[in-house]
Amino acid sequence: QDIIACAGDKLIVSYDGGSTWEMMPNPEYPKPEKYPFLRMSIEYSVALPNFLYVAVTCSERATSSQIGEGTLQLFDLKAKSWQYVKSFREGIDNVIPT
């Protein structure tokens, strides 16, 4: 399958090599009402071919604002669903929405 994915404030996936694109649901994350500015960075691993690792970060605004809790999540490309992995609150410093 020719899957292409891109992310920013939304996760968008093509299952046909880029001919058509589908917006995926946003992940759940802590305090979205306080931190509505969402950013996602994706990584792929051949060890989990049907999933994307996604670093999810959030903030109050796009620039110079308070940041919320970052999380690591898995996106299931077949089920089109999210799975929480861990918080970045402990063990990882300086996770800033970009």
Secondary structure by P-SEA (a helix, b strand, c coil): cbbbbbbccbbbbbcccccbbbbcbbbbbcccccccbbbbbbbbbcccccbbbbbcccccccccccccccbbbbbccccccccccccccccccccccc
